[in-house]
Amino acid sequence: GSEERGLLGSFAYVKNNEEELKNIKFILNADVGACVLGVDNIIVTGHESIVHAIDFITKEKGISACVKQGIYSSDHIPFVDKGIPAINFVRNGARGASHIHDRHDTMFFLSADALQKTIDLVELLSNMFVNAVALPFNSEIPENVKKDINKYLGKEEKKS
């Protein structure tokens, strides 16, 4: 809901569901997918241990994906701001081979097979983490990520 207009839907959800947020351990956010020519990225907006857990799983399963910690502009941001880590799935298209939010943004650049690859990856990780007896990662938001989120949201750091 209105992600491109300033994350309006996810901010509204977080604001209107404060009590429910206590039960959410992490967010899986599939943002961009299906680019015919592209690279699968998993961007963790959370603790570095999540990066290590996912990197291990993708290597063990033979899945080609770049896994890293960072900020990605999408619907998970309001949740991370409330202390809930996020795992973002993004299939970035190669330069000149995909167009997002411009007049060339057509189905021509998309592939059902590429989308299925992203779906399979989200399904694999969600099944592993949701069905785990204990999460295989630290679910706290580290200070470096808090700082990046605050900068992204335009919050000023308090000076002592």
DSSP file (Angstrom, degrees, kcal/mol; ACC not computed):
  #  RESIDUE AA STRUCTURE BP1 BP2  ACC     N-H-->O    O-->H-N    N-H-->O    O-->H-N    TCO  KAPPA ALPHA  PHI   PSI    X-CA   Y-CA   Z-CA
    1    1 A G              0   0    0      0, 0.0     8,-2.5     0, 0.0     9,-0.4   0.000 360.0 360.0 360.0 100.9    0.0    0.0    0.0
    2    2 A S    >   +     0   0    0      6,-0.2     6,-1.5     7,-0.1     3,-0.6   0.826 360.0 153.4  63.8  37.2    1.6    3.2   -1.3
    3    3 A E  G >> S+     0   0    0      4,-0.3     4,-1.7     1,-0.2     3,-1.5   0.930  74.1  49.7 -61.0 -45.4    5.2    2.1   -0.9
    4    4 A E  G 34 S+     0   0    0      1,-0.3    -1,-0.2     2,-0.2    -2,-0.1   0.660 104.1  61.2 -70.2 -14.2    6.4    4.4   -3.7
    5    5 A R  G <4 S-     0   0    0     -3,-0.6    -1,-0.3     1,-0.0    -2,-0.2   0.183 139.5 -62.0 -98.4  16.8    4.5    7.3   -2.1
    6    6 A G  T <4 S-     0   0    0     -3,-1.5    -2,-0.2     1,-0.0    -3,-0.2   0.717  79.2 -74.2 112.6  29.7    6.5    7.2    1.1
    7    7 A L  S  X S+     0   0    0     -4,-1.7     4,-2.5    -5,-0.5     5,-0.3   0.819  77.5 158.4  58.4  33.2    5.8    3.8    2.7
    8    8 A L  H  >  +     0   0    0     -6,-1.5     4,-2.2     1,-0.2    -6,-0.2   0.878  66.1  48.3 -58.9 -43.6    2.4    5.0    3.7
    9    9 A G  H  > S+     0   0    0     -8,-2.5     4,-2.4     2,-0.2    -1,-0.2   0.923 114.1  44.1 -66.1 -45.1    0.8    1.6    4.0
   10   10 A S  H  > S+     0   0    0     -9,-0.4     4,-2.4     2,-0.2    -2,-0.2   0.872 113.5  51.0 -71.1 -35.3    3.5    0.1    6.1
   11   11 A F  H  X S+     0   0    0     -4,-2.5     4,-2.4     2,-0.2    -1,-0.2   0.914 111.9  48.3 -64.4 -40.6    3.8    3.1    8.4
   12   12 A A  H  X S+     0   0    0     -4,-2.2     4,-2.4    -5,-0.3    -2,-0.2   0.908 111.1  50.8 -64.9 -41.8    0.0    3.0    8.9
   13   13 A Y  H  X S+     0   0    0     -4,-2.4     4,-0.8     2,-0.2    -2,-0.2   0.946 112.1  45.9 -60.7 -48.9    0.1   -0.7    9.7
   14   14 A V  H >< S+     0   0    0     -4,-2.4     3,-0.7     1,-0.2    -1,-0.2   0.918 114.0  49.0 -60.9 -44.3    2.8   -0.2   12.2
   15   15 A K  H >< S+     0   0    0     -4,-2.4     3,-0.5     1,-0.2    -1,-0.2   0.878 116.0  42.5 -62.7 -39.1    1.1    2.7   13.8
   16   16 A N  H 3< S+     0   0    0     -4,-2.4    -1,-0.2     1,-0.2    -2,-0.2   0.426 116.2  46.9 -91.6   1.1   -2.3    0.9   14.0
   17   17 A N  T <X  +     0   0    0     -4,-0.8     4,-1.6    -3,-0.7     3,-0.2  -0.143  60.9 140.3-134.8  40.4   -1.0   -2.4   15.2
   18   18 A E  H <> S+     0   0    0     -3,-0.5     4,-0.5     1,-0.2     3,-0.2   0.875  76.4  49.7 -52.9 -43.5    1.4   -1.6   18.1
   19   19 A E  H >4 S+     0   0    0      1,-0.2     3,-1.0     2,-0.2     4,-0.3   0.892 108.7  52.1 -66.7 -39.5    0.3   -4.5   20.2
   20   20 A E  H >4 S+     0   0    0      1,-0.2     3,-2.0    -3,-0.2     4,-0.4   0.805  94.3  72.1 -66.3 -30.0    0.7   -7.0   17.4
   21   21 A L  H >< S+     0   0    0     -4,-1.6     3,-1.2     1,-0.3    -1,-0.2   0.776  84.0  69.4 -58.7 -26.4    4.2   -5.9   16.7
   22   22 A K  T << S+     0   0    0     -3,-1.0    -1,-0.3    -4,-0.5    -2,-0.2   0.758  99.4  49.5 -63.0 -24.0    5.3   -7.6   19.9
   23   23 A N  T <  S+     0   0    0     -3,-2.0     2,-0.6    -4,-0.3    -1,-0.3   0.498  87.9  96.8 -94.2  -5.5    4.6  -11.0   18.3
   24   24 A I    <   +     0   0    0     -3,-1.2     3,-0.1    -4,-0.4    -3,-0.0  -0.770  45.2 179.5 -91.7 121.3    6.6  -10.3   15.1
   25   25 A K        -     0   0    0     -2,-0.6     2,-0.3     1,-0.3    -1,-0.2   0.787  66.1 -14.6 -90.7 -32.1   10.1  -11.8   15.2
   26   26 A F        -     0   0    0     58,-0.2     2,-0.4     2,-0.0    -1,-0.3  -0.974  61.9-120.3-164.7 162.8   11.3  -10.7   11.7
   27   27 A I  E     -a   86   0A   0     58,-2.3    60,-3.0    -2,-0.3     2,-0.6  -0.927  10.9-158.4-113.2 134.8   10.0   -9.4    8.4
   28   28 A L  E     -a   87   0A   0     -2,-0.4     2,-0.5    58,-0.2    60,-0.2  -0.973  17.8-174.2-107.5 120.7   10.4  -11.1    5.0
   29   29 A N  E     -a   88   0A   0     58,-2.9    60,-3.1    -2,-0.6     2,-0.8  -0.939  14.0-168.0-124.1 109.6   10.0   -8.5    2.3
   30   30 A A  E     +a   89   0A   0     -2,-0.5    60,-0.2    58,-0.2     3,-0.1  -0.868  23.3 158.5 -95.4 112.5    9.9   -9.5   -1.4
   31   31 A D  E     +     0   0A   0     58,-2.5     2,-0.4    -2,-0.8    59,-0.2   0.907  55.1  17.9-103.7 -62.0   10.2   -6.2   -3.2
   32   32 A V  E    S+a   90   0A   0     57,-0.8    59,-2.4     3,-0.0    -1,-0.3  -0.953  71.3 147.0-120.9 133.2   11.5   -6.6   -6.8
   33   33 A G        +     0   0    0     -2,-0.4    82,-0.2    57,-0.2    81,-0.1  -0.932  37.1  54.0-150.5 174.5   11.6   -9.8   -8.8
   34   34 A A        +     0   0    0     80,-0.4    77,-2.4    -2,-0.3    81,-0.3   0.398  54.1 155.0  80.7   1.8   11.2  -11.4  -12.2
   35   35 A C  B     -D  110   0B   0     56,-0.3    -1,-0.2    75,-0.2    75,-0.2  -0.440  40.5-142.5 -61.7 128.6   13.9   -9.4  -14.1
   36   36 A V  S    S+     0   0    0     73,-2.6     2,-0.7    61,-0.2    -1,-0.2   0.956  93.8  33.2 -57.7 -53.6   15.0  -11.6  -17.0
   37   37 A L  S    S+     0   0    0     60,-0.3    57,-2.2    72,-0.3     2,-0.3  -0.920  98.4 104.0-104.8 114.6   18.7  -10.5  -16.6
   38   38 A G  E     -B   93   0A   0     -2,-0.7     2,-0.4    55,-0.3    55,-0.2  -0.983  60.6-104.4-172.6-179.3   19.5   -9.8  -13.0
   39   39 A V  E     -B   92   0A   0     53,-2.5    53,-1.8    -2,-0.3     2,-0.5  -0.986  29.0-127.7-127.3 132.5   21.1  -10.7   -9.7
   40   40 A D  E     -B   91   0A   0     -2,-0.4    26,-2.7    24,-0.3     2,-0.4  -0.706  30.5-173.8 -81.8 125.4   19.3  -11.9   -6.6
   41   41 A N  E     -Bc  90  66A   0     49,-3.4    49,-2.6    -2,-0.5     2,-0.5  -0.944  17.0-161.7-119.2 140.9   20.2   -9.9   -3.6
   42   42 A I  E     -Bc  89  67A   0     24,-3.2    26,-2.4    -2,-0.4     2,-0.6  -0.963  13.4-167.6-120.5 111.2   19.2  -10.5    0.0
   43   43 A I  E     -Bc  88  68A   0     45,-2.1    45,-2.3    -2,-0.5     2,-0.6  -0.889   6.1-154.5-106.6 116.6   19.6   -7.4    2.0
   44   44 A V  E     -Bc  87  69A   0     24,-3.2    26,-2.6    -2,-0.6     2,-1.0  -0.801  10.0-168.9 -94.9 119.0   19.4   -7.8    5.7
   45   45 A T  E     +B   86   0A   0     41,-2.5    41,-1.7    -2,-0.6     2,-0.3  -0.729  69.6  49.2-103.8  80.0   18.3   -4.8    7.7
   46   46 A G  S    S-     0   0    0     -2,-1.0    95,-0.1    39,-0.2    93,-0.1  -0.908  99.6 -11.3 178.1-159.2   19.2   -6.3   11.0
   47   47 A H    >>  -     0   0    0     91,-0.5     3,-1.8    93,-0.5     4,-0.8  -0.295  55.5-122.4 -69.0 145.1   22.0   -8.1   12.9
   48   48 A E  H 3> S+     0   0    0      1,-0.3     4,-2.0     2,-0.2     5,-0.2   0.754 108.7  71.1 -57.5 -26.9   25.0   -9.5   11.0
   49   49 A S  H 3> S+     0   0    0      1,-0.2     4,-2.2     2,-0.2    -1,-0.3   0.796  92.9  56.5 -63.5 -27.0   24.2  -13.0   12.3
   50   50 A I  H <> S+     0   0    0     -3,-1.8     4,-2.6    88,-0.2     5,-0.3   0.908 105.2  51.5 -68.2 -41.3   21.2  -13.0   10.0
   51   51 A V  H  X S+     0   0    0     -4,-0.8     4,-2.8     1,-0.2    -2,-0.2   0.932 111.1  47.6 -58.2 -46.8   23.5  -12.4    7.1
   52   52 A H  H  X S+     0   0    0     -4,-2.0     4,-2.2     2,-0.2    -2,-0.2   0.902 111.6  49.8 -64.3 -41.4   25.7  -15.3    8.2
   53   53 A A  H  X S+     0   0    0     -4,-2.2     4,-2.1     2,-0.2    -1,-0.2   0.935 115.9  41.9 -62.9 -46.3   22.7  -17.7    8.6
   54   54 A I  H  X S+     0   0    0     -4,-2.6     4,-2.9     2,-0.2     5,-0.3   0.895 112.4  53.7 -69.8 -39.7   21.3  -16.9    5.2
   55   55 A D  H  X S+     0   0    0     -4,-2.8     4,-2.0    -5,-0.3    -1,-0.2   0.908 110.3  48.4 -60.5 -41.6   24.7  -17.0    3.5
   56   56 A F  H  X S+     0   0    0     -4,-2.2     4,-2.7    -5,-0.2    -2,-0.2   0.939 112.8  47.7 -61.7 -47.8   25.2  -20.4    5.0
   57   57 A I  H  X S+     0   0    0     -4,-2.1     4,-2.1     1,-0.2    -2,-0.2   0.921 111.9  48.7 -62.8 -45.8   21.8  -21.6    3.8
   58   58 A T  H  X>S+     0   0    0     -4,-2.9     5,-3.2     1,-0.2     4,-0.5   0.901 114.7  45.5 -64.2 -39.3   22.1  -20.3    0.3
   59   59 A K  H ><5S+     0   0    0     -4,-2.0     3,-0.8    -5,-0.3    -1,-0.2   0.911 112.1  51.2 -68.4 -41.0   25.6  -21.8   -0.1
   60   60 A E  H 3<5S+     0   0    0     -4,-2.7    -2,-0.2     1,-0.2    -1,-0.2   0.845 115.5  42.4 -64.7 -33.8   24.4  -25.2    1.4
   61   61 A K  H 3<5S-     0   0    0     -4,-2.1    -1,-0.2    -5,-0.2    -2,-0.2   0.446 113.6-116.4 -92.4  -2.1   21.4  -25.2   -1.1
   62   62 A G  T <<5 +     0   0    0     -3,-0.8     2,-0.5    -4,-0.5    -3,-0.2   0.824  60.1 155.0  72.0  31.7   23.5  -24.1   -4.1
   63   63 A I      < -     0   0    0     -5,-3.2     2,-0.8    -6,-0.2    -1,-0.2  -0.806  40.9-136.9 -96.9 129.0   21.5  -20.8   -4.5
   64   64 A S        +     0   0    0     -2,-0.5   -24,-0.3     2,-0.0     2,-0.3  -0.762  48.4 132.8 -87.2 110.7   23.2  -17.9   -6.1
   65   65 A A        -     0   0    0     -2,-0.8     2,-0.7   -26,-0.1   -24,-0.2  -0.974  54.5-124.9-156.5 143.7   22.4  -14.8   -4.2
   66   66 A C  E     -c   41   0A   0    -26,-2.7   -24,-3.2    -2,-0.3     2,-0.5  -0.835  31.0-165.6 -90.6 118.9   24.4  -11.8   -2.8
   67   67 A V  E     +c   42   0A   0     -2,-0.7     2,-0.3   -26,-0.2   -24,-0.2  -0.922  20.5 147.6-111.4 126.5   23.7  -11.6    0.9
   68   68 A K  E     -c   43   0A   0    -26,-2.4   -24,-3.2    -2,-0.5     2,-0.4  -0.986  45.7-108.6-152.9 161.0   24.6   -8.4    2.8
   69   69 A Q  E     +c   44   0A   0     -2,-0.3     2,-0.3   -26,-0.2   -24,-0.2  -0.742  62.6 100.9 -88.6 138.2   23.6   -6.1    5.6
   70   70 A G        -     0   0    0    -26,-2.6     2,-0.4    -2,-0.4    -2,-0.0  -0.988  66.7 -70.4 171.8-176.6   22.2   -2.8    4.7
   71   71 A I        -     0   0    0     -2,-0.3     2,-0.4   -26,-0.1   -27,-0.1  -0.859  36.4-177.9-103.3 136.0   19.3   -0.4    4.2
   72   72 A Y        -     0   0    0     -2,-0.4     2,-1.1   -29,-0.1     5,-0.2  -0.998  32.9-118.2-134.1 130.1   16.9   -0.9    1.3
   73   73 A S        +     0   0    0     -2,-0.4     2,-0.3     3,-0.1   -66,-0.1  -0.543  69.6 103.0 -74.5  99.6   14.1    1.5    0.6
   74   74 A S  S >  S-     0   0    0     -2,-1.1     3,-1.8   -68,-0.0    -2,-0.1  -0.922  85.3 -64.8-162.6-174.5   10.9   -0.6    1.0
   75   75 A D  T 3  S+     0   0    0      1,-0.3     4,-0.4    -2,-0.3    -2,-0.1   0.561 114.7  70.4 -64.2 -11.2    8.0   -1.5    3.2
   76   76 A H  T >> S+     0   0    0      1,-0.2     4,-2.3    -4,-0.2     3,-0.8   0.713  74.4  87.5 -77.1 -19.7   10.1   -3.1    6.0
   77   77 A I  H <> S+     0   0    0     -3,-1.8     4,-2.4     1,-0.3    -1,-0.2   0.870  85.4  50.1 -53.1 -48.1   11.6    0.2    7.1
   78   78 A P  H 3> S+     0   0    0      0, 0.0     4,-0.7     0, 0.0    -1,-0.3   0.846 111.9  50.2 -61.4 -30.9    8.8    1.1    9.6
   79   79 A F  H X4>S+     0   0    0     -3,-0.8     5,-2.2    -4,-0.4     3,-0.8   0.922 109.8  48.7 -71.4 -44.1    9.1   -2.3   11.2
   80   80 A V  H ><5S+     0   0    0     -4,-2.3     3,-2.2     1,-0.3    -1,-0.2   0.892 105.5  59.1 -61.8 -38.6   12.9   -2.1   11.6
   81   81 A D  H 3<5S+     0   0    0     -4,-2.4    -1,-0.3     1,-0.3    -2,-0.2   0.775 105.0  50.9 -59.9 -25.9   12.4    1.4   13.1
   82   82 A K  T <<5S-     0   0    0     -3,-0.8    -1,-0.3    -4,-0.7    -2,-0.2   0.298 131.3 -94.5 -94.4   7.9   10.3   -0.5   15.8
   83   83 A G  T < 5S+     0   0    0     -3,-2.2    -3,-0.2     1,-0.3    -2,-0.1   0.619  84.3 128.6  94.8  13.5   13.0   -3.0   16.4
   84   84 A I      < -     0   0    0     -5,-2.2    -1,-0.3    -8,-0.1    -2,-0.2  -0.907  54.1-132.2-106.0 118.6   12.0   -5.8   14.1
   85   85 A P        -     0   0    0      0, 0.0   -58,-2.3     0, 0.0     2,-0.4  -0.259  21.4-149.2 -67.7 156.7   14.7   -7.1   11.7
   86   86 A A  E     -aB  27  45A   0    -41,-1.7   -41,-2.5   -60,-0.2     2,-0.5  -0.964  14.9-156.2-132.5 146.7   14.0   -7.5    8.0
   87   87 A I  E     -aB  28  44A   0    -60,-3.0   -58,-2.9    -2,-0.4     2,-0.4  -0.984  21.6-160.4-119.3 116.5   15.2   -9.8    5.3
   88   88 A N  E     -aB  29  43A   0    -45,-2.3   -45,-2.1    -2,-0.5     2,-0.6  -0.849   7.5-156.2-107.0 131.2   14.6   -8.2    1.8
   89   89 A F  E     +aB  30  42A   0    -60,-3.1   -58,-2.5    -2,-0.4   -57,-0.8  -0.926  22.5 167.1-107.4 121.3   14.5  -10.1   -1.4
   90   90 A V  E     -aB  32  41A   0    -49,-2.6   -49,-3.4    -2,-0.6     2,-0.8  -0.993  26.0-160.4-139.0 125.6   15.4   -8.0   -4.5
   91   91 A R  E     - B   0  40A   0    -59,-2.4     2,-0.3    -2,-0.4   -56,-0.3  -0.868  21.5-158.5-106.3  98.5   16.2   -9.2   -8.0
   92   92 A N  E     - B   0  39A   0    -53,-1.8   -53,-2.5    -2,-0.8     2,-0.1  -0.601  12.2-129.7 -79.2 132.4   18.0   -6.2   -9.5
   93   93 A G  E     - B   0  38A   0     -2,-0.3   -55,-0.3   -55,-0.2     5,-0.2  -0.458  26.5-100.3 -79.5 152.8   18.0   -6.1  -13.3
   94   94 A A    >>  -     0   0    0    -57,-2.2     3,-2.6     1,-0.1     4,-0.6  -0.393  55.0 -80.9 -67.8 149.7   21.2   -5.6  -15.2
   95   95 A R  T 34 S+     0   0    0      1,-0.3    -1,-0.1     2,-0.2     4,-0.1  -0.275 118.2   7.5 -54.3 130.2   21.8   -2.0  -16.5
   96   96 A G  T 34 S+     0   0    0      2,-0.4    -1,-0.3    -3,-0.1     3,-0.1   0.357 115.1  84.1  79.7  -7.1   19.7   -1.4  -19.7
   97   97 A A  T <4 S+     0   0    0     -3,-2.6   -60,-0.3     1,-0.2     2,-0.3   0.446  93.1  31.5-108.4  -2.7   18.0   -4.8  -19.3
   98   98 A S     <  -     0   0    0     -4,-0.6     2,-0.4    -5,-0.2    -2,-0.4  -0.993  60.2-159.0-151.2 153.7   15.2   -3.7  -16.9
   99   99 A H        -     0   0    0     -2,-0.3     2,-0.5     7,-0.2     3,-0.1  -0.998   6.1-168.8-135.8 129.9   13.2   -0.6  -16.1
  100  100 A I  S    S-     0   0    0     -2,-0.4     3,-0.1     1,-0.2     4,-0.0  -0.982  71.3  -7.6-123.5 127.2   11.4    0.2  -12.9
  101  101 A H  S    S+     0   0    0     -2,-0.5     2,-0.3     1,-0.2    -1,-0.2   0.847 107.4 100.5  61.4  38.5    9.0    3.0  -12.6
  102  102 A D  S >  S-     0   0    0     -3,-0.1     3,-2.0     0, 0.0    -1,-0.2  -0.871  91.2 -89.8-139.5 178.9    9.6    4.6  -16.0
  103  103 A R  T 3  S+     0   0    0      1,-0.3    -2,-0.0    -2,-0.3    -4,-0.0   0.645 123.6  57.0 -67.9 -12.9    7.9    4.6  -19.3
  104  104 A H  T 3  S+     0   0    0      2,-0.1     2,-1.4    -4,-0.0    -1,-0.3   0.368  72.5 119.6 -95.6   3.5    9.8    1.5  -20.4
  105  105 A D    <   +     0   0    0     -3,-2.0     2,-0.3    -7,-0.1    -5,-0.1  -0.558  42.6 141.7 -74.1  93.0    8.6   -0.6  -17.4
  106  106 A T    >   -     0   0    0     -2,-1.4     3,-1.2    -7,-0.1    -7,-0.2  -0.817  68.4-103.3-131.1 169.0    6.9   -3.4  -19.3
  107  107 A M  G >  S+     0   0    0     -2,-0.3     3,-1.9     1,-0.2    -2,-0.1   0.666 105.4  84.5 -65.7 -17.1    6.4   -7.2  -19.0
  108  108 A F  G 3  S+     0   0    0      1,-0.3    -1,-0.2     3,-0.0    -3,-0.1   0.825  90.3  48.5 -55.2 -33.4    9.0   -7.6  -21.8
  109  109 A F  G <  S+     0   0    0     -3,-1.2   -73,-2.6   -10,-0.1   -72,-0.3   0.398 100.8  85.3 -90.1   2.4   11.8   -7.4  -19.2
  110  110 A L  B <   -D   35   0B   0     -3,-1.9     2,-0.4   -75,-0.2   -75,-0.2  -0.727  55.9-162.5-110.8 155.9   10.2   -9.9  -16.8
  111  111 A S     >  -     0   0    0    -77,-2.4     4,-2.2    -2,-0.3     5,-0.2  -0.998  21.9-145.8-139.1 132.6   10.3  -13.7  -16.7
  112  112 A A  H  > S+     0   0    0     -2,-0.4     4,-2.4     1,-0.2     5,-0.1   0.868 106.1  54.2 -61.4 -36.3    8.0  -16.2  -14.9
  113  113 A D  H  > S+     0   0    0      2,-0.2     4,-1.7     1,-0.2    -1,-0.2   0.908 108.4  47.6 -65.3 -42.0   11.1  -18.4  -14.3
  114  114 A A  H  > S+     0   0    0    -80,-0.3     4,-1.5     2,-0.2   -80,-0.4   0.893 112.6  49.5 -66.3 -39.0   13.1  -15.5  -12.7
  115  115 A L  H  X S+     0   0    0     -4,-2.2     4,-2.5   -81,-0.3    -2,-0.2   0.905 107.7  54.4 -64.9 -40.6   10.1  -14.7  -10.5
  116  116 A Q  H  X S+     0   0    0     -4,-2.4     4,-3.0     1,-0.2    -1,-0.2   0.863 103.0  57.3 -61.9 -35.0    9.8  -18.4   -9.5
  117  117 A K  H  X S+     0   0    0     -4,-1.7     4,-1.9     2,-0.2    -1,-0.2   0.918 109.5  44.5 -61.0 -43.8   13.4  -18.3   -8.4
  118  118 A T  H  X S+     0   0    0     -4,-1.5     4,-2.6     2,-0.2     5,-0.2   0.919 112.9  51.2 -66.4 -43.3   12.7  -15.5   -6.0
  119  119 A I  H  X S+     0   0    0     -4,-2.5     4,-2.8     1,-0.2    -2,-0.2   0.926 109.8  49.9 -59.3 -45.5    9.5  -17.2   -4.8
  120  120 A D  H  X S+     0   0    0     -4,-3.0     4,-2.5     1,-0.2    -1,-0.2   0.886 111.2  49.3 -61.5 -39.3   11.4  -20.4   -4.1
  121  121 A L  H  X S+     0   0    0     -4,-1.9     4,-2.3     2,-0.2     5,-0.3   0.921 112.5  46.5 -67.4 -44.4   14.1  -18.6   -2.1
  122  122 A V  H  X S+     0   0    0     -4,-2.6     4,-2.6     1,-0.2     5,-0.2   0.919 114.1  49.2 -62.1 -43.6   11.5  -16.7    0.0
  123  123 A E  H  X S+     0   0    0     -4,-2.8     4,-2.5    -5,-0.2     5,-0.2   0.920 110.3  50.5 -63.1 -44.8    9.6  -20.0    0.6
  124  124 A L  H  X S+     0   0    0     -4,-2.5     4,-2.2    -5,-0.2    -2,-0.2   0.956 115.9  40.3 -57.6 -53.6   12.8  -21.9    1.6
  125  125 A L  H  X S+     0   0    0     -4,-2.3     4,-2.7     1,-0.2     5,-0.3   0.890 114.9  51.3 -68.5 -38.8   13.9  -19.3    4.1
  126  126 A S  H  X S+     0   0    0     -4,-2.6     4,-2.9    -5,-0.3     5,-0.3   0.931 111.6  47.7 -64.9 -42.4   10.5  -18.6    5.5
  127  127 A N  H  X S+     0   0    0     -4,-2.5     4,-1.7    -5,-0.2    -2,-0.2   0.914 114.0  47.7 -62.7 -41.9    9.8  -22.3    6.1
  128  128 A M  H  < S+     0   0    0     -4,-2.2     4,-0.3    -5,-0.2    -2,-0.2   0.940 119.7  37.0 -64.4 -47.0   13.2  -22.8    7.7
  129  129 A F  H >< S+     0   0    0     -4,-2.7     3,-0.7     2,-0.2    -2,-0.2   0.898 117.0  49.3 -77.0 -40.2   12.9  -19.8   10.0
  130  130 A V  H 3< S+     0   0    0     -4,-2.9    -1,-0.2    -5,-0.3    -3,-0.2   0.871 117.1  42.6 -66.6 -35.7    9.2  -20.0   10.8
  131  131 A N  T 3< S+     0   0    0     -4,-1.7    -1,-0.2    -5,-0.3    -2,-0.2   0.407  88.5 116.8 -92.2   2.4    9.5  -23.7   11.7
  132  132 A A    <   -     0   0    0     -3,-0.7     3,-0.2    -4,-0.3    -3,-0.0  -0.446  66.0-138.2 -71.1 142.3   12.7  -23.4   13.6
  133  133 A V  S    S+     0   0    0      1,-0.3     2,-0.3    -2,-0.1    -1,-0.1   0.893  95.1   7.8 -63.6 -39.4   12.6  -24.3   17.3
  134  134 A A  S    S-     0   0    0     -3,-0.0    -1,-0.3     0, 0.0    -3,-0.0  -0.994  94.1 -99.2-140.5 143.7   14.8  -21.2   17.9
  135  135 A L        -     0   0    0     -2,-0.3     4,-0.1    -3,-0.2    -6,-0.1  -0.397  26.4-138.1 -61.7 135.0   15.8  -18.5   15.5
  136  136 A P  S    S+     0   0    0      0, 0.0     2,-0.3     0, 0.0    -1,-0.1   0.052  79.8  51.6 -85.2  28.9   19.3  -19.1   14.2
  137  137 A F  S    S-     0   0    0    -84,-0.1     2,-0.5   -85,-0.1    -2,-0.1  -0.982  92.3 -92.2-156.2 163.6   20.2  -15.5   14.4
  138  138 A N        -     0   0    0     -2,-0.3   -91,-0.5     1,-0.1   -88,-0.2  -0.695  30.2-162.3 -79.8 125.0   20.2  -12.5   16.8
  139  139 A S        +     0   0    0     -2,-0.5     2,-0.2   -93,-0.1    -1,-0.1   0.339  53.7 108.3 -96.5   8.8   16.9  -10.6   16.3
  140  140 A E  S    S-     0   0    0    -56,-0.1   -93,-0.5     1,-0.1   -56,-0.1  -0.539  74.8-117.5 -80.8 152.3   18.1   -7.3   17.9
  141  141 A I        -     0   0    0     -2,-0.2    -2,-0.1   -95,-0.1   -95,-0.1  -0.812  33.1-134.4 -89.3 117.7   18.7   -4.3   15.7
  142  142 A P     >  -     0   0    0      0, 0.0     4,-2.3     0, 0.0     3,-0.5  -0.257  20.5-107.9 -71.4 161.7   22.4   -3.4   16.1
  143  143 A E  H  > S+     0   0    0      1,-0.2     4,-2.5     2,-0.2     5,-0.2   0.848 116.7  56.7 -59.7 -38.8   23.5    0.2   16.6
  144  144 A N  H  > S+     0   0    0      1,-0.2     4,-1.8     2,-0.2    -1,-0.2   0.880 110.6  44.7 -63.6 -35.8   25.0    0.6   13.1
  145  145 A V  H  > S+     0   0    0     -3,-0.5     4,-2.8     2,-0.2     5,-0.2   0.894 111.2  53.0 -73.7 -40.6   21.6   -0.3   11.5
  146  146 A K  H  X S+     0   0    0     -4,-2.3     4,-2.7     1,-0.2    -2,-0.2   0.917 109.8  49.6 -58.0 -42.7   19.7    1.9   14.0
  147  147 A K  H  X S+     0   0    0     -4,-2.5     4,-2.2     2,-0.2    -1,-0.2   0.922 111.8  47.5 -62.7 -44.7   21.9    4.8   12.9
  148  148 A D  H  X S+     0   0    0     -4,-1.8     4,-2.6     2,-0.2    -2,-0.2   0.893 112.6  49.1 -64.9 -40.4   21.3    4.1    9.2
  149  149 A I  H  X S+     0   0    0     -4,-2.8     4,-2.7     2,-0.2     6,-0.2   0.929 110.9  50.0 -64.6 -45.4   17.5    3.8    9.7
  150  150 A N  H  <>S+     0   0    0     -4,-2.7     5,-2.9    -5,-0.2     4,-0.5   0.903 112.4  47.6 -60.1 -40.9   17.5    7.1   11.7
  151  151 A K  H ><5S+     0   0    0     -4,-2.2     3,-1.0     3,-0.2    -2,-0.2   0.933 112.0  49.9 -64.7 -45.6   19.4    8.8    8.9
  152  152 A Y  H 3<5S+     0   0    0     -4,-2.6    -2,-0.2     1,-0.3    -1,-0.2   0.892 113.6  45.7 -59.4 -41.3   17.1    7.3    6.2
  153  153 A L  T 3<5S-     0   0    0     -4,-2.7    -1,-0.3    -5,-0.1    -2,-0.2   0.484 114.8-116.5 -83.3  -2.6   14.1    8.5    8.1
  154  154 A G  T < 5 +     0   0    0     -3,-1.0     2,-0.3    -4,-0.5    -3,-0.2   0.746  60.0 154.2  75.6  23.0   15.6   12.0    8.7
  155  155 A K      < -     0   0    0     -5,-2.9     2,-0.3    -6,-0.2    -1,-0.3  -0.661  41.7-127.0 -83.5 138.9   15.7   11.6   12.5
  156  156 A E        -     0   0    0     -2,-0.3     2,-0.3     1,-0.1    -1,-0.0  -0.656  22.0-117.2 -85.0 140.6   18.3   13.7   14.2
  157  157 A E        -     0   0    0     -2,-0.3     2,-0.3     1,-0.1    -1,-0.1  -0.569  30.6-115.1 -75.1 139.3   20.6   11.9   16.6
  158  158 A K        -     0   0    0     -2,-0.3     2,-0.4     2,-0.0    -1,-0.1  -0.590  27.3-142.8 -75.6 131.9   20.4   13.1   20.2
  159  159 A K              0   0    0     -2,-0.3    -1,-0.0     1,-0.1    -3,-0.0  -0.820 360.0 360.0 -99.0 135.8   23.5   14.8   21.4
  160  160 A S              0   0    0     -2,-0.4    -1,-0.1     0, 0.0    -2,-0.0   0.448 360.0 360.0 -86.6 360.0   24.6   14.2   24.9
